[in-house]
Amino acid sequence: MFTRSNKAHSLQYVRELTLFAMLGALMFSAKIITEALPNIHLLGMLIMAYTVALRKKALVPIYVYVMLNGIYAGFAMWWLPYLYIWTLLWGMTMLLPRNIPQKAAYFVYPVVCALHGFLFGVLYAPGQALMYGFNFEQTLAWIASGIPFDIIHGISNFVMGFLVFPLAKTLTRLMRQGA
């Protein structure tokens, strides 16, 4: 039987599903728009903002983005590390205190976002080593060759990280209004 309670729950489910699809599409669009810039994008900031606001549910838009990326660019070997690399940033964000003071958030969020950018090559390396059969020395050489790009990535993530708190705050407020 379809009760008011069930109807309200169903509407909330559809609303969240639609929102999560839009948030994932926003991540994908932001990536495409900034693709000409080497390792400069909004992905880290968006993942952190979604995680701060949505907690566990942030995995849905993250994996919508991952799937859209695979559909668009092909589910090739490069895509496989995307299955875990963005989840690591989600996990780092989940480990932060839930009610972090605003002043601390404006410092901590950019630092965590930057850390993920600086470590991106190292985090990607296990997938790369497995896919291409690299030994330890080859893996280290691959990481070393990407250091200039990781530096750019970390610096740009740091700058974008200052948007995490205001975006998360806005998203949280919007989620409460729709509840």
Phi, psi and omega in degrees: 000139183266103181264172177301320179298314179296320180296316179296319179295318179296318178296320178297319179297313180295319179299313180295316180300318178295315179299315181296322177296318179294320180294320176296319178294324176297317177301313182297315179298318179297322179294316181296318182296323183262010185300331181289341180267129183290113175060028175243114183200176181261002189301311181300315180298315180295318179299316179294317180297316178299319182291318178299318184278320190253347183056235184300326182294345178296340178297332181295304179296329178299314182280340168297315177300312182301316180293317177300320179298318178294319179297318183288312188257355180099141180276064181270183183300323181301333186284331186305316177297339176297338178293336180239336191292323179282331177293330177296320176294319175303314181295319177299320180291321179297332180285344178289151178302142184294317182253055180296134179301148184304315181298320179290322181299321180293344175260313187291315184300313178297325180293316179295317179299316178295318180302317178297320179294316179296327183266003186305314180297319178294320180290327180282335187303319180301318177297317179298315181296318179292319183293321187250007176066033179292143169273182185299315181295319179294322178296316178297321178295320178297317179298313182298322181293338181264000183304316179302322179288325177292326177295314176300316181300312181296316180295314180294322177296323178299312181297313179295333182299338178290347178269351183300307185299308181297322179292318179296320179297316179295315180297320177297316179297317179295323179294321179292321181296324182276349183285000000 
